[in-house]
Amino acid sequence: LYYDLRTIFLNYNFEKTDIVYLARYNREKISQNNYSLIENFLSKDFNIFKDTAFLTNDLNMVKKIHYLYGENLYYYLRNNIWIITSTHISNLNNTEILKDNLIIKKILINTKINLQNSKSLDYGFGWDKQSNGLASNGYYSSILFKVDNKNCSENFYLKLNVENYYNDIKGNFNLYLNNKILSKKNLNRIPLKINCDNVQNYHILEFKYQEPISLRELNRGLNHSKRSIILKEIEIIS
């Protein structure tokens, strides 16, 4: 973000920032701070926005924050950077209209989404995009989606192609849809109860990891990001 922020800091009179460019940094603290911030977002802590703007170039993050906080916050797009605040800074421009930018994509029934190359899915917190899919990062990951209202059924099934991040370590996780736990007995056919009267609402699929572990903890590298699984494909079937 550093290079693209120069005009933002100058034009909007920010007093200070913790976004800096460093040759060396504490990898462990970076990961810990990220996970702590996600916990604050998930608890819908509004106080973290007091006198503070959060900045990101990841639209998936913005959609998830908007899902949690709605229009209680302001969302600005400046120089390809999203600025999220609880304080009005300036009038929105045409590219910042929420209905255009923050619409959650629909998952089409019986259509497999390959996460190695697809951009047709809104994943929220807790993922790193890698060449072989979405790698979990931390203790929590989520996916936001809507269901196409055509041919809706209350008896959908979820199909997941999940691999352990480490071949020799099982990635244990619990799976939830709209805060209700789902069965993991058969990842190819997980029963989903979706209320067809509410298909215009967003749905949230959540992965909560039991014992994610980092390369650094395994003495296999310097990366402190805690890993559990790689999500390669997702499909809702009727």
N, C-alpha and C positions, 0 to 999 in steps of 0.2 A: 504493500500500500504506500510505501514511503514516498516514492517519486510523484505519484498522482495526488498526494495530499498537499503539495506545496501551495497551490492556489487556494485551496479550501481554507487552510490556516490563515492565509493572508486576508482573504475576502470576508471571513465571518468572525474575526476577532476572538478566536479561541485563546483562552488564557494559558493553558498548558496541555501537554499530551504525554501519554506513556507509550506512544508509537515511535520507536527510534530505530535507527540502523546500527547494528552492532556487528563487529567482527567475531566476537565470542559471546556466548550467552549460556545461561543455566537451562539446559534442555529439560531437566526434571521439573523445575519450577514453572516453565512454560506450559507443560502438560497439566500440572496440578492446577494452575490458574484457569486454564481452559475448562477443565472439568468442574471446578468450583463455580465458574460463571454460568455454565449450563445448568447447574443445580439451582442457581438463583433465578434464571429464566423460567425453569420448569415450575418453581414455586410461585411464579408470577409476582416476584418481589418488585414493587414499583419504586421503592426507595433507591435502587441502584441507578436509576435514571436521574436522580436529583443532581442538578448542576453538571451532568455528565452526558456526553454524546457517545454512542457506540457506532463504530465505523467498520464496514466490511464491503468486499467486492463480490461476495457470494450471495446470489439471489435466493438460493435455498434457505440460507440462514434468515434472510429478511422475511421470507414467507412463513417460516416457523415462528418467528417473533410476532409477526402480525396475527398468526393463528392464536397465539397465547394472549396477546395484549389488545388486539383489535385496534380500533381507531382512538384509543386512549393515548397513543403515541403519534409523533409526526415522523414521516418517512420522506427523506429528500435524496435525490440522485444528483450528485455533482461530480463531474469529471470521472465518471464510471465508478464512483464510490457511493455506497448508500450510507447516509447519516441518519441515525435513529435517536430521537430525543423526546423528552416529555415537555419540551418548551418550544413554542413557535419561534422559528428563526426567520423565515421569509415565506412568501407565497409560493405554492407549488407551481412548477412549470408543467407543460403538457406531457412530458415523459414520465412524470411522477404520479400520474393519476393511478390510484390504487387498483381500481377495477381492471386496468389494463395490465399492470405489472404483476400483481400478486394473486391472480386467479390460480387456483390449484387445478392441476391437470386431471383429466378423467382417465381412469383405467378401463380400457375396453374389455368386455367379457370375452373369455376364450382367446385372448391375444397375449402371447408370451412376450415379456419385456426382458431383453437381454441387457444386463447392466454393465457389460463390458464396453458397450459402445452407444447405448441408448441415452437420449436426452429427454425422454418422454415421461419422466418420473420425478416427482418433487420429494427428494429426500431431505430430512431435517437435520437435527443435530447428530453428531456422533459417527460420521462416516468420512472416510478418505477415499476419493475416487482413484482407483488404480487400474492398470491395464486389464486385469482379470476380473474386475467387478468393484463392488463397494466393500472396503475393509472397515470393520468396526474400529472405533477409536474411543476408548473410555469405557464407562460403565453403562452407557445408555445410547441407543440409536433409535431413530424414528423415521417413518415414511408417512407423508400426507397424501391423501388421494380422494377423488370423488368417483362415484360409480355412474356409468351411463344409465340414464333412466329407461332406456329401451330394453325390453325383455328382462326387466328386473325380477328377481326372485329372492325370497327370504332364505333359500337353501343354496347359497353359493359355497364354493370351496376355494381355499387358498392353496396354491402350489408354490413351494420355495425350493430353489436350488442353492443349498448352503454348504460351504466347505469350512473345515477348521482352518484358522489362519496358520497355525503351526501343525505340520503333519503328525507330530508325536504328542500333541496336547489337545485334548478334547475341548471345544468351545461350548461351555455350558451356558444356556440362557433361558429365560422365561419370555414368553411371547404374549402380547396383549393386543386386543382390538377395542378401541374406545374404552379403555380402562378395565376390560374384562379379559381374564386370562384365557388363552387358547390352548388346545391340545397340541402336543408335539409328537404324538405317537406315530403319525405318518405325515411327513412334511410334503408329500405329494397330494394329500387330500385332507386339509385341515378344515373342519366345518366352520362356516362364517354365518352369523345371524345378522343380516343387514336389514334394517327397517326400510322397506320400499317407499313408505310415505315420506321419508326424509332423505331421499337420494340426492337432493340439492345441497345437503350439508357435507362438510368435510368429515372424513374418517381418518383415524390415526392408528397406524400399526407401530407398536413399540417393542424393541428388543432390550431386555434388561439382563446384563451379563453378571454371572456369579463370581468368576475369578479371572478377569482379564489380566494379561501379563505382558510386559514389554520385553523387547530384545535386550535392553540393558539389564533387566532383572535376571534374564537367562544367560547373561555374559556372552551374548552372540552379536552384540553391536552397541551403538551409542544411543539409539532411538528409545526415548522414554514413553512413547505412545503405547497405551495398553491395548492389546489386541485380543480378539476372541474368534471372530468368524469372518468369512468373505461371503457376501451375498451376490450370487452370480445371475440369478434369474428369478422373476416373480410373475405369477399369473393368477387371475381369478377365473375359475371355471364354473360352469353351471351344470 
